[in-house]
Amino acid sequence: MKKTVKITAMFALTLLSGCSNNKAFEDAVRKGNYIKAIEIYREHLYGNANAENAGDAFLENYLQEKLDGYAEGTVEEADFTNAYTTVEEINRRIGTVDDLDKTNGIKQIISASKEIYAKAEEYEKNGDVLKAAEAYRHVSKFDKEHYETAAKKAEELQNVYVSEIRAEAEKLAEEEQFDRAVALLEEGFRQIGENSDLLQLKKDITGEKYETAVRKADEQGDLPGVIRSYALAAEDTSVVLSADMSRMYAAASSGYVDKVKADAAEAFAANKNYSEAMEIIRTAMGEVSEDAEVTQQLQNLLDEYIAYQPVKLKDLGYTHIAEYISEGTRDSEISTDVTGRQFDAAGVLHPTGGLSASDTPQDDSEAEITYYLNGEYSVLNGTVFRPYISLRHPGQWKVNTRAEIYGDGQLLYSAPVLNGDTYEAYDFSVDVTGVRQLTILVRGLFRESGAFLGWYEYMPRICVGDLSVQK
């Protein structure tokens, strides 16, 4: 019984002694006397598991308290630094504290955050709302002294910025400076991101811009302007097309197409002036090129007049050609007249002969070419001319030249007779309305001796060129 009491008393004495040593260790740490703290630890705590554990726990808790206090603003940076240096020196020799680097890293984050907060306050004081808000947003969560305040201020200042930019954009819109207002809002998006309120305002201002443009153009009777502005608005997916805009557009588009149609018809009425009519339509298409629907309506109208453009007769293709007439030539002296005027060589009609004296047309049917018009054209244009090659034998004009045009067997045109004194080309326009079969007769040759005795080379004294038909 006495022995047990004696052991218990000694154990209590040991505990009291350990507590006293731990207190001395803690006091040395708090005073920053790491040399003394290391000495106490080695001499009095080392080997005593309870004392060692208590000492180690104190170092970790002590440093954490200092870090928390620094984060909350109740501990100065110098105080934390002193505590950290003390623990670091003790740990270097004893090695009892983990994650010192992590603790120091958090402290550095807090330190930088406090500097950012101070800078944000400076920006705010100087009235730089946007920079202040941005700086407040960068305050760290570890910075417990400033984080909540900074987050609140960032939101408040951003709201101030949004209010300011909204007011300025609305003022510009009231002055109908819509593009400047939209540019201002887009600059705001680059600064703070896509704010929902400002995005809606941008949509509203953009819609107002187009509606104003449509209305003004309508008031001024500018039909292309109404169409262009409406088409641009329709392309912008953020714009809601109002009923008024749609009504003005419908009236403008139909009215514009009707006007262009009337102007083109008036121009065409003057001798079927299809080229002027087409120019009117093409000009109109350029004025409303933004609107695909109206442009297509004008294109359809243009196609109607394109059909009135002359078509080269040779492009229709002949349905019959006699032995002693040719379509086209490779000899430039045949496709050029005596004054030097040149004709499309591929379409020149000219009489031809064979090799012998009798190889020439004996009647008209041997010098005709026929084209099928199917009643689709109203005018045949062309030119009767004396070919340059005929200058080689000016005396061979004993037989008259002939060029005649028939429509379904009826004579429609008879060309002037050409002779050695002819230096004029004769342009003609023949009414071929309703004609299905168009027949052209060309006769008038001279000859030269060929390469062999009794052989001859026949050449034309008359040609017909630049033949075209038009609706």
C-alpha positions as CSV (number, residue, x, y, z in Angstrom):
1,M,0.0,0.0,0.0
2,K,2.8,2.4,0.9
3,K,4.7,1.5,-2.3
4,T,1.7,2.4,-4.4
5,V,1.3,5.7,-2.7
6,K,5.0,6.4,-3.3
7,I,4.8,5.6,-7.0
8,T,1.7,7.7,-7.5
9,A,3.3,10.7,-5.8
10,M,6.4,10.4,-8.0
11,F,4.2,10.3,-11.1
12,A,2.4,13.4,-10.0
13,L,5.7,15.1,-9.4
14,T,6.9,14.1,-12.8
15,L,3.7,15.6,-14.4
16,L,4.1,18.8,-12.5
17,S,7.7,19.0,-13.6
18,G,6.7,18.4,-17.3
19,C,4.0,21.1,-17.2
20,S,6.5,23.5,-15.7
21,N,9.0,22.7,-18.4
22,N,6.4,23.0,-21.2
23,K,5.4,26.4,-19.8
24,A,9.0,27.5,-19.9
25,F,9.3,26.3,-23.4
26,E,6.2,28.1,-24.5
27,D,7.3,31.3,-22.8
28,A,10.6,31.2,-24.7
29,V,8.8,30.6,-28.0
30,R,6.4,33.5,-27.4
31,K,9.4,35.8,-26.6
32,G,11.0,34.7,-29.8
33,N,14.0,33.2,-27.9
34,Y,14.3,30.1,-30.0
35,I,17.8,29.3,-28.6
36,K,16.3,29.1,-25.1
37,A,13.3,27.2,-26.4
38,I,15.6,24.6,-28.1
39,E,17.6,24.2,-25.0
40,I,14.6,23.5,-22.8
41,Y,13.2,21.1,-25.4
42,R,16.3,19.1,-25.6
43,E,17.1,19.0,-21.8
44,H,13.6,18.7,-20.4
45,L,11.1,17.6,-23.0
46,Y,13.0,15.2,-25.1
47,G,12.4,11.6,-24.1
48,N,9.1,12.5,-22.4
49,A,6.5,11.5,-24.9
50,N,3.7,13.6,-23.3
51,A,5.9,16.6,-22.9
52,E,7.2,16.3,-26.5
53,N,3.7,15.9,-27.9
54,A,2.5,18.9,-25.9
55,G,5.5,21.0,-27.1
56,D,4.9,20.0,-30.8
57,A,1.2,20.7,-30.6
58,F,2.0,24.1,-29.1
59,L,4.3,25.1,-31.9
60,E,1.7,24.2,-34.5
61,N,-1.2,25.9,-32.7
62,Y,0.9,29.0,-31.9
63,L,1.9,29.5,-35.5
64,Q,-1.7,28.9,-36.7
65,E,-3.0,31.4,-34.2
66,K,-0.6,34.0,-35.5
67,L,-1.6,33.2,-39.2
68,D,-5.3,33.5,-38.3
69,G,-4.7,36.7,-36.5
70,Y,-2.7,38.1,-39.4
71,A,-5.5,37.0,-41.8
72,E,-8.1,38.7,-39.5
73,G,-6.1,41.8,-39.0
74,T,-5.5,41.4,-35.3
75,V,-1.8,40.5,-35.7
76,E,0.7,42.7,-37.4
77,E,2.8,41.3,-40.2
78,A,6.0,41.8,-38.1
79,D,4.5,39.8,-35.2
80,F,3.6,36.9,-37.6
81,T,7.1,37.0,-39.2
82,N,8.7,36.9,-35.7
83,A,6.6,33.9,-34.7
84,Y,7.3,32.1,-38.0
85,T,11.0,32.7,-37.8
86,T,11.1,31.4,-34.2
87,V,9.2,28.2,-35.1
88,E,11.2,27.8,-38.3
89,E,14.5,28.0,-36.3
90,I,13.3,25.5,-33.7
91,N,12.0,23.2,-36.4
92,R,15.3,23.3,-38.2
93,R,17.0,21.7,-35.2
94,I,14.2,19.6,-33.8
95,G,12.1,18.8,-36.9
96,T,8.7,18.6,-35.2
97,V,6.4,20.9,-37.3
98,D,5.0,19.9,-40.7
99,D,4.0,22.1,-43.7
100,L,5.9,25.2,-42.7
101,D,6.2,26.1,-46.4
102,K,2.5,25.8,-46.9
103,T,1.9,28.2,-44.0
104,N,4.4,30.7,-45.4
105,G,2.7,30.4,-48.8
106,I,-0.7,31.2,-47.3
107,K,0.9,34.2,-45.5
108,Q,2.3,35.5,-48.8
109,I,-1.1,35.2,-50.4
110,I,-2.7,37.2,-47.5
111,S,0.1,39.8,-47.7
112,A,-0.5,40.3,-51.5
113,S,-4.2,40.4,-50.9
114,K,-3.9,43.2,-48.3
115,E,-1.8,45.2,-50.8
116,I,-4.5,44.7,-53.5
117,Y,-7.2,45.8,-51.1
118,A,-5.2,48.9,-50.3
119,K,-4.8,49.6,-54.0
120,A,-8.5,49.1,-54.5
121,E,-9.3,51.7,-51.8
122,E,-7.0,54.1,-53.6
123,Y,-8.7,53.5,-56.9
124,E,-12.1,54.0,-55.3
125,K,-10.9,57.2,-53.6
126,N,-9.7,58.5,-57.0
127,G,-13.1,57.7,-58.6
128,D,-11.8,54.9,-60.8
129,V,-14.8,52.7,-60.3
130,L,-13.9,50.0,-62.7
131,K,-10.3,49.5,-61.6
132,A,-11.4,49.5,-58.0
133,A,-14.1,46.8,-58.6
134,E,-11.6,44.7,-60.5
135,A,-9.0,45.0,-57.6
136,Y,-11.6,44.2,-55.0
137,R,-12.5,41.0,-56.9
138,H,-8.9,39.9,-56.6
139,V,-8.8,39.9,-52.8
140,S,-8.2,36.4,-51.5
141,K,-10.5,34.3,-49.4
142,F,-7.5,33.8,-47.0
143,D,-7.6,37.5,-46.3
144,K,-10.4,37.2,-43.7
145,E,-10.0,40.8,-42.7
146,H,-11.0,42.1,-46.2
147,Y,-12.6,39.4,-48.2
148,E,-16.2,39.9,-47.4
149,T,-15.9,43.7,-47.5
150,A,-14.0,43.5,-50.8
151,A,-16.6,41.2,-52.4
152,K,-19.4,43.5,-51.4
153,K,-17.6,46.6,-52.6
154,A,-16.8,44.9,-55.9
155,E,-20.4,44.2,-56.5
156,E,-21.5,47.7,-55.5
157,L,-18.9,49.4,-57.7
158,Q,-19.7,47.2,-60.6
159,N,-23.4,48.1,-60.2
160,V,-22.3,51.8,-60.1
161,Y,-20.3,51.2,-63.4
162,V,-23.3,49.4,-65.0
163,S,-25.6,52.3,-63.9
164,E,-23.2,54.9,-65.3
165,I,-22.7,53.1,-68.7
166,R,-26.4,52.4,-68.9
167,A,-27.3,56.1,-68.4
168,E,-24.7,57.2,-71.0
169,A,-25.9,54.6,-73.5
170,E,-29.5,55.6,-73.0
171,K,-28.6,59.2,-73.5
172,L,-26.8,58.5,-76.8
173,A,-29.8,56.4,-77.9
174,E,-32.1,59.3,-77.2
175,E,-29.9,61.5,-79.4
176,E,-30.2,58.7,-82.0
177,Q,-26.5,58.0,-81.8
178,F,-27.2,54.3,-81.8
179,D,-23.9,53.0,-83.1
180,R,-22.0,55.0,-80.4
181,A,-24.3,53.7,-77.8
182,V,-23.8,50.0,-78.9
183,A,-20.0,50.6,-79.1
184,L,-20.1,51.9,-75.5
185,L,-21.9,48.9,-74.2
186,E,-19.6,46.5,-76.1
187,E,-16.6,48.3,-74.4
188,G,-18.4,47.6,-71.1
189,F,-18.6,43.9,-72.0
190,R,-14.9,43.8,-72.6
191,Q,-14.3,45.4,-69.2
192,I,-16.8,43.4,-67.0
193,G,-18.0,40.6,-69.2
194,E,-21.5,40.1,-70.6
195,N,-23.8,41.8,-68.0
196,S,-27.4,40.6,-68.5
197,D,-28.9,44.1,-68.0
198,L,-26.5,45.7,-70.5
199,L,-27.0,42.9,-73.0
200,Q,-30.8,43.6,-72.9
201,L,-30.1,47.3,-73.3
202,K,-27.9,46.6,-76.3
203,K,-30.7,44.5,-77.9
204,D,-33.2,47.3,-77.2
205,I,-31.0,50.0,-78.6
206,T,-30.2,47.9,-81.7
207,G,-33.9,47.3,-82.3
208,E,-34.6,51.0,-81.8
209,K,-31.8,51.8,-84.3
210,Y,-33.4,49.8,-87.1
211,E,-36.9,50.8,-86.3
212,T,-35.9,54.4,-86.4
213,A,-34.1,53.9,-89.7
214,V,-37.2,52.1,-91.2
215,R,-39.5,54.8,-90.0
216,K,-37.4,57.7,-91.2
217,A,-37.0,56.1,-94.6
218,D,-40.7,55.5,-94.8
219,E,-41.5,59.1,-93.9
220,Q,-39.1,60.3,-96.6
221,G,-40.6,58.0,-99.2
222,D,-37.2,56.2,-99.5
223,L,-38.5,52.8,-100.4
224,P,-35.0,51.2,-100.9
225,G,-34.0,52.7,-97.5
226,V,-36.9,50.9,-95.8
227,I,-36.1,47.7,-97.5
228,R,-32.3,47.8,-96.6
229,S,-32.9,48.8,-93.0
230,Y,-35.5,46.1,-92.5
231,A,-33.3,43.4,-94.2
232,L,-30.4,44.3,-91.9
233,A,-32.7,44.2,-88.9
234,A,-34.0,40.8,-89.9
235,E,-30.4,39.4,-90.2
236,D,-29.7,40.5,-86.5
237,T,-31.0,37.7,-84.4
238,S,-31.1,40.0,-81.3
239,V,-33.7,42.3,-83.0
240,V,-37.4,41.7,-82.6
241,L,-39.2,43.0,-85.7
242,S,-42.1,45.1,-84.7
243,A,-45.5,45.0,-86.4
244,D,-45.0,48.6,-87.6
245,M,-41.6,47.7,-89.2
246,S,-43.1,44.7,-90.9
247,R,-46.0,46.7,-92.2
248,M,-43.8,49.5,-93.6
249,Y,-41.5,46.9,-95.2
250,A,-44.3,45.0,-96.9
251,A,-45.6,48.3,-98.4
252,A,-42.2,49.4,-99.4
253,S,-41.1,46.2,-101.0
254,S,-44.2,45.8,-103.1
255,G,-44.2,49.5,-104.0
256,Y,-40.6,49.4,-105.0
257,V,-40.9,46.4,-107.2
258,D,-43.9,47.9,-108.9
259,K,-42.1,51.2,-109.5
260,V,-39.0,49.4,-111.0
261,K,-41.3,47.3,-113.2
262,A,-43.1,50.5,-114.4
263,D,-39.9,52.4,-115.1
264,A,-38.4,49.4,-117.0
265,A,-41.5,49.0,-119.0
266,E,-41.5,52.7,-119.9
267,A,-37.9,52.5,-121.1
268,F,-38.6,49.4,-123.1
269,A,-41.6,50.9,-124.8
270,A,-39.2,53.2,-126.7
271,N,-38.2,50.9,-129.6
272,K,-37.9,47.9,-127.3
273,N,-34.9,49.5,-125.5
274,Y,-34.2,46.4,-123.4
275,S,-30.7,47.6,-122.5
276,E,-32.0,50.7,-120.7
277,A,-34.8,48.6,-119.0
278,M,-32.1,46.1,-117.8
279,E,-29.9,48.9,-116.5
280,I,-32.9,50.3,-114.5
281,I,-33.4,46.9,-113.0
282,R,-29.8,46.3,-112.2
283,T,-29.5,49.7,-110.5
284,A,-32.5,48.8,-108.4
285,M,-31.0,45.5,-107.5
286,G,-27.9,47.2,-106.2
287,E,-30.0,49.5,-104.0
288,V,-31.6,46.6,-102.2
289,S,-28.9,43.9,-102.4
290,E,-29.3,43.3,-98.7
291,D,-32.8,41.8,-99.2
292,A,-32.7,38.5,-100.9
293,E,-36.4,38.2,-101.5
294,V,-36.8,41.6,-103.2
295,T,-33.6,41.0,-105.2
296,Q,-35.0,37.7,-106.5
297,Q,-38.2,39.5,-107.6
298,L,-36.1,42.0,-109.5
299,Q,-34.0,39.2,-111.0
300,N,-37.1,37.5,-112.3
301,L,-38.0,40.8,-113.9
302,L,-34.5,41.2,-115.3
303,D,-34.7,37.7,-116.9
304,E,-37.8,38.8,-118.8
305,Y,-35.8,41.6,-120.5
306,I,-32.7,39.5,-120.9
307,A,-34.9,37.4,-123.3
308,Y,-35.1,40.5,-125.5
309,Q,-31.4,40.7,-126.1
310,P,-30.4,39.9,-129.6
311,V,-29.5,36.3,-130.3
312,K,-26.9,35.5,-133.0
313,L,-28.7,33.8,-135.8
314,K,-25.9,31.3,-136.1
315,D,-26.4,30.3,-132.5
316,L,-29.9,29.0,-133.4
317,G,-28.4,26.6,-135.9
318,Y,-29.7,26.2,-139.4
319,T,-32.1,23.5,-140.3
320,H,-31.1,23.4,-144.0
321,I,-28.2,24.7,-146.0
322,A,-27.9,24.5,-149.8
323,E,-24.7,23.6,-151.7
324,Y,-23.7,27.0,-152.8
325,I,-24.0,29.1,-149.6
326,S,-21.8,29.0,-146.5
327,E,-22.2,30.1,-143.0
328,G,-18.9,31.4,-141.6
329,T,-15.5,31.9,-143.1
330,R,-11.8,31.7,-142.1
331,D,-10.9,34.3,-144.8
332,S,-10.7,37.7,-143.2
333,E,-11.0,39.3,-146.7
334,I,-14.6,37.8,-146.8
335,S,-15.5,38.9,-143.2
336,T,-14.3,42.4,-143.8
337,D,-16.0,44.9,-146.0
338,V,-14.3,47.3,-148.5
339,T,-14.0,50.0,-145.9
340,G,-12.3,47.8,-143.4
341,R,-15.3,47.2,-141.2
342,Q,-15.1,43.7,-139.7
343,F,-17.9,41.3,-139.0
344,D,-18.2,38.2,-136.9
345,A,-16.5,35.7,-139.2
346,A,-18.4,32.7,-137.8
347,G,-21.8,34.2,-138.8
348,V,-21.1,35.7,-142.2
349,L,-23.3,34.3,-145.0
350,H,-21.7,34.3,-148.4
351,P,-22.2,32.5,-151.8
352,T,-19.8,29.8,-152.8
353,G,-19.0,27.8,-156.0
354,G,-17.3,24.6,-156.9
355,L,-14.2,23.9,-159.0
356,S,-15.6,23.8,-162.5
357,A,-17.2,26.5,-164.6
358,S,-20.6,24.9,-164.0
359,D,-20.2,24.5,-160.2
360,T,-22.4,27.6,-159.4
361,P,-26.0,27.8,-158.3
362,Q,-28.4,27.4,-161.3
363,D,-31.5,28.5,-159.3
364,D,-32.2,30.2,-155.9
365,S,-32.8,26.9,-154.1
366,E,-29.1,26.1,-154.4
367,A,-28.1,29.3,-152.6
368,E,-30.4,29.3,-149.6
369,I,-30.0,28.7,-145.9
370,T,-33.0,28.1,-143.5
371,Y,-33.4,28.7,-139.7
372,Y,-36.3,27.8,-137.5
373,L,-37.6,30.7,-135.5
374,N,-40.8,29.0,-134.3
375,G,-42.6,32.4,-134.1
376,E,-40.6,33.4,-131.1
377,Y,-38.9,36.5,-132.5
378,S,-40.0,39.8,-133.9
379,V,-37.0,41.4,-135.5
380,L,-34.1,40.2,-137.6
381,N,-31.1,42.6,-137.8
382,G,-28.1,42.3,-140.1
383,T,-25.9,44.0,-142.6
384,V,-25.4,43.5,-146.3
385,F,-21.9,44.4,-147.4
386,R,-19.4,44.1,-150.2
387,P,-16.5,42.0,-149.0
388,Y,-12.9,43.2,-149.3
389,I,-12.0,40.2,-151.4
390,S,-14.2,41.6,-154.2
391,L,-11.7,44.4,-154.8
392,R,-9.4,41.9,-156.6
393,H,-11.7,41.8,-159.6
394,P,-13.7,45.0,-159.8
395,G,-14.9,44.2,-163.4
396,Q,-16.8,41.0,-162.7
397,W,-20.2,42.6,-162.0
398,K,-22.1,41.5,-165.1
399,V,-24.6,39.5,-163.0
400,N,-26.4,41.4,-160.3
401,T,-25.8,40.6,-156.7
402,R,-28.8,39.4,-154.6
403,A,-29.6,39.0,-150.9
404,E,-33.2,38.3,-150.0
405,I,-34.9,37.2,-146.8
406,Y,-38.1,35.1,-146.7
407,G,-40.4,34.4,-143.9
408,D,-42.5,31.2,-144.3
409,G,-42.1,31.7,-148.1
410,Q,-43.0,35.4,-148.2
411,L,-40.4,37.9,-149.3
412,L,-39.6,40.2,-146.3
413,Y,-36.5,42.0,-147.5
414,S,-34.5,42.5,-150.7
415,A,-31.0,44.1,-150.4
416,P,-29.7,46.8,-152.7
417,V,-27.7,45.6,-155.7
418,L,-24.0,45.9,-155.2
419,N,-21.5,46.8,-157.9
420,G,-17.9,47.9,-158.4
421,D,-18.7,51.3,-157.2
422,T,-20.4,50.2,-153.9
423,Y,-18.5,51.2,-150.8
424,E,-21.4,51.4,-148.4
425,A,-22.7,48.6,-146.1
426,Y,-26.5,48.4,-145.6
427,D,-27.8,47.7,-142.1
428,F,-31.4,46.4,-142.0
429,S,-34.1,45.4,-139.5
430,V,-36.8,43.1,-140.7
431,D,-40.0,42.4,-139.0
432,V,-40.2,38.6,-138.5
433,T,-43.1,38.5,-136.1
434,G,-44.8,35.1,-136.2
435,V,-42.3,33.7,-138.7
436,R,-41.4,30.1,-138.2
437,Q,-39.2,29.3,-141.2
438,L,-36.6,32.0,-142.0
439,T,-34.8,31.6,-145.3
440,I,-32.0,33.7,-146.6
441,L,-30.8,33.8,-150.2
442,V,-27.3,35.2,-151.1
443,R,-26.0,35.2,-154.7
444,G,-23.2,37.0,-156.4
445,L,-19.8,35.4,-157.3
446,F,-16.6,36.2,-159.2
447,R,-14.0,33.6,-160.2
448,E,-10.3,33.2,-160.5
449,S,-8.3,30.4,-162.2
450,G,-7.5,27.5,-160.0
451,A,-4.3,25.5,-159.6
452,F,-5.2,23.2,-162.6
453,L,-6.5,23.9,-166.1
454,G,-10.2,24.2,-166.1
455,W,-10.4,24.6,-162.4
456,Y,-11.7,27.8,-160.8
457,E,-11.9,29.4,-157.4
458,Y,-15.1,31.3,-156.7
459,M,-15.3,34.2,-154.3
460,P,-18.2,36.3,-153.1
461,R,-19.2,39.8,-154.3
462,I,-21.8,40.1,-151.6
463,C,-22.1,39.0,-148.0
464,V,-24.6,39.3,-145.1
465,G,-23.1,39.7,-141.6
466,D,-24.0,40.4,-138.0
467,L,-27.3,38.6,-138.3
468,S,-29.3,38.4,-135.1
469,V,-32.9,38.0,-134.0
470,Q,-34.7,39.7,-131.1
471,K,-38.0,39.1,-129.4
